[in-house]
Structures are given as structure tokens and as C-alpha cells.
């Protein structure tokens, strides 16, 4: 379940370490920058999602010779995108930090973090590809081991550089780069071993036009879908920033709870991608439907457990994440929204995995755009309630995402498998 959370977990560790310094401005700065990286890298999460789907479908269809080509194609795209982000770092920082609307002190701190961590872009995106390739083959243990290694290395490096060497935000950013580089080295070694017995990859096969066009079309639709989802969370963060440094910091702390919830639900989404992708490749409707039912039922089970944990231990976890009394107080005021979020998010996460596994990317794109419109409409209706209205709109967005995908699912099932 750690599989899809390396980037946000790095942000959580950075936020927690800086939060122990007790400065709301520094905490707000690293929180703002972490959200930017979460969203920016997340925009290219199609590298993981499509790799899972194509890999699983190839296995289900018995096309094992395609596995090596899927990995290399993904790594090429990851390298191109990562280098482009580094090249464009100056205008990106100006546009993204300016759009967040933080105070001068918060923005200055966020920029320090940004200009260092941006160098991890090619590494982080390549890790997405390797992760998706391993998950698509149902090699969960190997995928998990790489992600654990990245996060353990990041945690150790962050503690040493921030709390021991006293490098502050710069230390947190450097630790993120070190962790992503180490993860790619480990993942690359695993991939090299798994492909050692494969025949040499012919250039004509690697750049097969039909395969490339299918990859680009699916990636385009997933990217638009993800951009719509990111827009909602960026809007949420920006509205929190405009409410002041303390509210921004409190929302950042509470966002970590959402990520903890996603820790479990994303694990099930990853399972849905692999199971549904393999069943789709094998053209087995029964296996596909069975996988969907399994993922949804387990999702609600995990959601109820997470809700109970948040209700019982939420205040203690808030105190662990920040030493600021003001931030602690404000975060507790909005804890009820965090407690309610897991059960509302089950369909959203589960059906995301189903749609990706079946490469129903166009429908997923359209439904996510509709969910964004619903979110903005809900915020407009609730804006007079301030941060309470903002959190309420976010929960509406969760419910809309899952509800729309669940409603569309039966028609797509009939279209893909007949009956």
C-alpha cells in the first residue's frame, strides 16, 4: 500500500521535520512547496498508471515479449519530461508559487525548497515507471521494497540534514533528491535482473507505431483527468493560503491525514489496476467483475478502520506533526472533516483503479472534469463558511468522483465484454 505514495510521503516527512522547529512560516513554506511537487509529479502519474495497465493487459493476453518494451518506453518519456521540468524551473517556480497566494515569508521558504527538489524530477518520474511495471506484473513485494527503501532513506536523510545538521528547508529538499536517486538505483537493478533472460529489444518493436499511439492516447486522457484532480487540490490549498499562515499550516497537517487514508485506499486501487487489467487482457468478464466487487468491499472495510483510528488518535497525531499551539488548535477544529473522508473516498479510489486497469481513460477523463465542476460549484455555494465551507466542498468532490464512476461502470462493462 506504500506503492503510490512515495512523493506525498516525502512531503509528509519534510512537513513533520520542519514542523518540529515550531515556526508556522517555515511549516507553511515547506507545506506549500510539498503540495506543488505532489501535484506537479502527480500530473505525470500517467507514467505509473498506464504502465500498470499495459503491463497487466499484456500478461493477461499472454504477450510477455511486450513487457520489456513497455518499461523502456515509459523510462524514455519520464526522462524527457523530467529534464523539461528542470529546464523550466525558473518560470515554473514563479507561476506556481505566485498562484498559491502565500505570504512573503511562506513564499520565500517554499522557493528555497523548490529550486533544490526540482532536480529530483527525472528520478521521481522514472521511479513511477518502474513501480507501475512491477505492480502490473503483480510483483507486489518487489514494488513495496523499493518504495520502503525510498521512504526510509528519505526519513533518515531528512532527520540528519534538518534536525541534526540544522540545514532547515534546504536539508529537507536535498534529502528528497537523495531518496529518489537511491530508489531508482534499486529499482533499475531489479528491472535489469527481471529482463536479463528476455531477447534483445528490437528498435522496430520499441517504436511500433500502433503501440506508441495507444500509449500516447491513454496517457493524454489520464493526464487531463489528473490535471482536473490536481486543480481541485491546488484550489483547496490556495484558498487555505489566502486565509492566513496558520490556516494554511493547519490544512497542511490535516492533509497528511488524507494521505494516510490514501495509503490504504490507493493500495486497493493498485490491486484493481493489476487485477482488472489482467482480466481485461484475458477478456474474462467474470474475473473482471469479481475483482471490482472484491476491491470495493475491502475498500469500505479499510475506510471504517481508518475512520476509527482518526477519531481516537487524531489529536495526538496533530501534536506530533506540529509544535505550534495555534496550528494545533485550528487543525483540531476541522478534524471532523478528515474523519468523514475515508468512507466518502472508497468509490473514488476503487473505480479509479478499475478504469485505469481497463484503460477506460476517456470516460475517466470526462467524469473527473465533471467532478471538478461539482467541487467548484459546492465551494461557491459554501464559501461564506470560510475554511469550513472549503473542507465541505472537498468532501463533496470525493463523493462526486466515486459516484459518477460507479454510475457509469455498468455501461462500460457491457460495452467492453458484451451482455
VOLUMZA-624443 format. One line per 2 residues: their letters; for each residue x, y, z of C-alpha. Coordinates in steps of 0.1 Angstrom, whole numbers, plus 5000, padded with zeros to 4 digits. Each point is the difference from the previous one (the first is absolute). Layout:
BEGIN
A = X Y Z | ...
! end
This chain:
BEGIN
XX = 5000 5000 5000 | 5030 5023 5002
XX = 5003 4995 4962 | 4984 5032 4988
XX = 5010 5023 5028 | 5037 5007 4997
XX = 4997 5036 4989 | 4974 5010 5026
XX = 5017 4981 5028 | 5032 5019 4992
XX = 4979 5031 5005 | 4986 4987 5033
XX = 5035 4993 5014 | 5012 5035 4989
XX = 4969 5016 5015 | 5003 4981 5033
XX = 5038 5008 5003 | 4995 5037 4993
XX = 4969 5000 5022 | 5022 4990 5030
XX = 5019 5033 4996 | 4968 5018 5012
XX = 5000 5027 4973 | 4966 5003 4982
XX = 5016 5019 4971 | 5025 4973 4993
XX = 4974 4973 5004 | 4977 5018 4976
XX = 5028 5004 4975 | 5010 4963 5000
XX = 4963 4990 5000 | 4994 5023 4970
XX = 5030 4987 4981 | 4992 4964 5008
XX = 4964 5004 4987 | 5015 5015 4968
XX = 5023 4970 4995 | 4972 4976 5009
XX = 4978 5015 4973 | 5027 5006 4974
XX = 5014 4965 5002 | 4964 4987 5004
XX = 4992 5016 4967 | 5023 4975 4983
XX = 4987 4971 5021 | 4988 4986 4966
XX = 5035 4986 4998 | 4991 4976 5029
XX = 4963 4995 4992 | 5004 4992 4963
XX = 5030 4978 5006 | 4980 4980 5025
XX = 4971 4996 4976 | 5021 4991 4969
XX = 5022 4976 5020 | 4970 4982 5016
XX = 4981 4998 4967 | 5031 4986 4982
XX = 5003 4973 5026 | 4963 4992 4998
XX = 5002 4997 4962 | 5032 4979 5002
XX = 5021 5027 4983 | 5030 4997 5023
XX = 5025 5012 4974 | 4984 5035 5002
XX = 5009 5004 5037 | 5036 5013 4993
XX = 4988 5024 4974 | 4973 5015 5023
XX = 5027 5007 5027 | 5024 5016 4976
XX = 4974 5022 4983 | 4989 5012 5034
XX = 5035 5008 5011 | 5007 5020 4968
XX = 4969 5022 5006 | 5009 5004 5037
XX = 5035 5012 4991 | 4987 5025 4974
XX = 4973 5015 5024 | 5024 5001 5029
XX = 5027 5019 4981 | 4974 5024 4987
XX = 4988 5008 5036 | 5036 5007 5011
XX = 5005 5023 4969 | 4968 5019 5007
XX = 5006 5003 5038 | 5002 5038 5002
XX = 4967 5008 4982 | 4983 4970 5017
XX = 5010 5013 5035 | 4988 5035 4992
XX = 4967 4988 4986 | 4992 4973 5026
XX = 5011 5018 5031 | 4983 5032 4989
XX = 4968 4981 4994 | 5000 4986 5035
XX = 4996 5034 5015 | 5021 4995 5031
XX = 5015 5027 5021 | 5035 5014 4991
XX = 5017 4979 5027 | 4982 4968 4990
XX = 5007 5005 4963 | 5037 5007 5007
XX = 5003 4968 5020 | 4981 4980 4973
XX = 5023 5012 4973 | 5031 4988 5018
XX = 4985 4966 5002 | 4988 5001 4964
XX = 5033 5008 4982 | 5018 4971 5017
XX = 4974 4973 4998 | 4992 5007 4964
XX = 5032 4981 4991 | 4983 4968 5011
XX = 4975 5002 4972 | 5015 4975 4975
XX = 5007 4977 5029 | 4965 5001 5015
XX = 4983 4996 4967 | 5022 4970 4990
XX = 4991 4985 5034 | 4963 5003 4990
XX = 5007 4979 4969 | 5020 4973 5018
XX = 4973 4999 5027 | 4972 4996 4975
XX = 5019 4973 4981 | 5005 4980 5032
XX = 4964 5004 5011 | 4987 4991 4966
XX = 5018 4966 5003 | 4985 4995 5035
XX = 5035 5002 5015 | 4987 5018 5031
XX = 5029 4990 5023 | 5026 5015 4976
XX = 4979 5031 4995 | 4995 5005 5037
XX = 5037 4994 5008 | 5011 5028 4976
XX = 4974 5024 5015 | 5009 4992 5036
XX = 5037 5005 4991 | 4993 5035 4985
XX = 4979 5010 5030 | 5024 4987 5027
XX = 5030 5017 4982 | 4980 5032 4998
XX = 4991 4998 5037 | 5035 4994 5011
XX = 5015 5027 4977 | 4973 5025 5011
XX = 5007 4995 5037 | 5038 5003 4995
XX = 4998 5030 4977 | 4972 5019 5017
XX = 5001 4992 5037 | 5037 4991 5004
XX = 5019 5020 4974 | 4974 5029 5004
XX = 4997 5006 4962 | 4963 5008 5003
XX = 4979 4999 4969 | 5031 4995 4978
XX = 5008 4968 5019 | 4965 4987 4995
XX = 5002 5006 4962 | 5035 4984 4997
XX = 4987 4970 5019 | 4972 4995 4974
XX = 5025 5001 4971 | 5022 4974 5017
XX = 4971 4977 5007 | 4987 5001 4964
XX = 5035 4993 4986 | 5004 4970 5024
XX = 4966 4987 4991 | 5007 5001 4962
XX = 5033 4982 5005 | 4983 4972 5019
XX = 4970 4998 4976 | 5023 5001 4970
XX = 5020 4971 5014 | 4968 4979 5005
XX = 4987 5008 4965 | 5034 4990 4985
XX = 4998 4967 5018 | 4964 4993 4989
XX = 5008 5007 4964 | 5033 4982 4998
XX = 4985 4970 4984 | 4980 5019 4974
XX = 5011 5001 4963 | 5016 5033 4989
XX = 4975 5028 4995 | 4998 5009 4964
XX = 4997 5037 4991 | 4970 4993 4977
XX = 4982 4983 5028 | 5008 5027 5025
XX = 4987 5027 4977 | 4971 4981 4985
XX = 4975 5026 4988 | 4968 4984 5012
XX = 5014 4994 5035 | 5014 5035 5002
XX = 4967 5016 4989 | 4980 4980 5025
XX = 5024 5009 5027 | 4999 5037 4992
XX = 4962 5001 4997 | 4995 4983 5033
XX = 5026 5021 5017 | 4984 5032 4986
XX = 4966 4991 5014 | 5015 4990 5034
XX = 5020 5032 5001 | 4969 5022 4994
XX = 4982 4980 5026 | 5028 5005 5025
XX = 5003 5037 4992 | 4963 5004 5009
XX = 5006 4982 5033 | 5031 5021 5007
XX = 4981 5032 4992 | 4976 4991 5028
XX = 5028 4995 5026 | 5020 5030 4989
XX = 4968 5021 5003 | 4995 4986 5035
XX = 5036 5008 5010 | 4999 5035 4985
XX = 4967 5008 5018 | 5016 4988 5033
XX = 5031 5022 4993 | 4978 5031 4995
XX = 4985 4993 5034 | 5034 5006 5017
XX = 5032 4981 5009 | 4984 4982 5030
XX = 4970 4987 4980 | 5024 4990 4971
XX = 5022 4981 5025 | 4970 4983 5017
XX = 4986 4989 4967 | 5034 4986 4991
XX = 5001 4980 5032 | 4965 4987 4993
XX = 5009 4992 4964 | 5025 4975 5014
XX = 4969 4981 5015 | 4985 4999 4965
XX = 5033 4985 4988 | 4999 4974 5027
XX = 4965 4990 4989 | 5013 4999 4964
XX = 5027 4977 5013 | 4974 4973 5003
XX = 4976 5009 4973 | 5027 5005 4974
XX = 5013 4965 5008 | 4966 4986 4990
XX = 4999 5022 4969 | 5034 4986 4990
XX = 4986 4965 5004 | 4970 5009 4979
XX = 5023 5013 4972 | 5019 4967 4999
XX = 4971 4976 5005 | 4976 5018 4976
XX = 5028 5006 4975 | 5009 4963 4999
XX = 4964 4989 4998 | 4993 5026 4972
XX = 5030 4987 4981 | 4987 4965 5003
XX = 4965 5011 4990 | 4985 4984 5032
XX = 4969 5019 5011 | 4995 4978 5031
XX = 5035 5006 5012 | 4997 5037 4994
XX = 4967 5003 5018 | 5013 4979 5029
XX = 5030 5023 5004 | 4978 5031 5001
XX = 4978 4986 5027 | 5030 4989 5020
XX = 5017 5033 4999 | 4969 5020 5009
XX = 4991 4978 5030 | 5035 5001 5014
XX = 5001 5037 4994 | 4970 5006 5023
XX = 5016 4977 5026 | 5032 5020 5000
XX = 4982 5033 5000 | 4981 4992 5032
XX = 5032 4990 5017 | 5018 5032 4990
XX = 4970 5021 5011 | 5002 4984 5035
XX = 5038 5006 5002 | 4995 5036 4990
XX = 4972 5005 5026 | 5021 4984 5028
XX = 5035 5013 4993 | 4995 5031 4978
XX = 5009 5026 5027 | 5031 4981 5010
XX = 5011 4997 4964 | 4995 5037 4995
XX = 5022 5008 5030 | 5027 4977 4986
XX = 5000 5018 4966 | 5003 5036 5013
XX = 5013 5017 5031 | 4980 5032 4993
XX = 4971 5005 5025 | 4980 5021 4976
XX = 5003 4975 4971 | 4991 4971 5024
XX = 4968 5019 5011 | 4988 5008 4965
XX = 5008 4965 4987 | 4979 4984 5027
XX = 4970 5023 4990 | 4999 4983 4966
XX = 5008 4965 5010 | 4964 4989 4995
XX = 5004 5004 4962 | 5030 4978 5000
XX = 4982 4973 5020 | 4972 5000 4975
XX = 5022 4999 4969 | 5010 4963 4997
XX = 4965 4985 4995 | 4992 5027 4974
XX = 5032 4992 4981 | 4995 4963 4996
XX = 4982 5000 4966 | 5024 5028 4987
XX = 5031 4980 5007 | 4986 4965 4991
XX = 4985 5010 4967 | 5030 5021 4990
XX = 5019 4967 5002 | 4973 4982 4980
XX = 4999 5026 4973 | 5038 5001 4997
XX = 5004 4962 4998 | 4974 4999 4972
XX = 5016 5031 4983 | 4966 5017 5000
XX = 5020 5032 5001 | 4977 5022 4979
XX = 4970 4993 5023 | 5021 5005 5031
XX = 5012 5033 4986 | 4965 5013 4993
XX = 4986 4990 5034 | 5029 5016 5018
XX = 4994 5033 4982 | 4964 4998 5011
XX = 5011 4994 5036 | 5022 5031 4999
XX = 4970 5021 4989 | 4979 4985 5028
XX = 5028 5008 5025 | 5003 5036 4989
XX = 4962 5004 5001 | 4999 4986 5035
XX = 5027 5024 5012 | 4982 5029 4984
XX = 4969 4991 5019 | 5018 4994 5033
XX = 5027 5028 4997 | 4983 5022 5027
XX = 5009 4973 5026 | 5038 5006 4994
XX = 5022 4970 5006 | 4971 4979 5011
XX = 4984 5005 4966 | 5032 4992 4983
XX = 5003 4967 5018 | 4964 4992 4993
XX = 5005 5006 4963 | 5030 4976 5001
XX = 4978 4973 5014 | 4974 5006 4973
XX = 5027 4996 4975 | 5010 4966 5014
XX = 4964 4988 4999 | 4994 5014 4964
XX = 5031 4983 4987 | 4990 4965 5012
XX = 4963 5004 4993 | 5004 5010 4964
XX = 5025 4972 4993 | 4978 4974 5017
XX = 4969 5012 4981 | 5019 4997 4966
XX = 5016 4966 5008 | 4971 4977 4989
XX = 4998 5015 4965 | 5038 4998 4995
XX = 4999 4964 5012 | 4974 4991 4974
XX = 5018 5019 4973 | 5033 4982 5007
XX = 4989 4965 5006 | 4965 4999 4985
X = 4968 4987 5017
! end
